Amino acid sequence: MAENKPSPAADPATFELALEELEAIVARMEDGKLPLEESLAAYQRGAQLIRYCESKLTDAQARIAVLDGDTLRDFTPDAK
C-alpha cells in the first residue's frame, strides 16, 4: 500500500510571514500536545522555514548599501 505523504509546503510570500508561521509552529510544539506524526511534520516545516529565513537574511546582507568615499554602492563581500 502506498504511503500518503503530504507535498512540501510552498515558501511563504515574505520573510515576515515565514517568521510568523515559524513562531506558531514553535508555540504548538512547546505545548506538547501534538501527536508524534504531527510533531515530525511540524519539525520538518520549521526546518524548511528556517532555511528560507536564513536565505532571505543572507540576500538582504548582500544588498546592504555601503558608503564608499562619497558614493553609496551595493555591498559585495568579495570586493576589495
Secondary structure, 3 states (H helix, E strand, C coil): CCCCCCCCCCCCCCHHHHHHHHHHHHHHHHHCCCCHHHHHHHHHHHHHHHHHHHHHHHHHHHHCEEEECCEEEECCCCCC
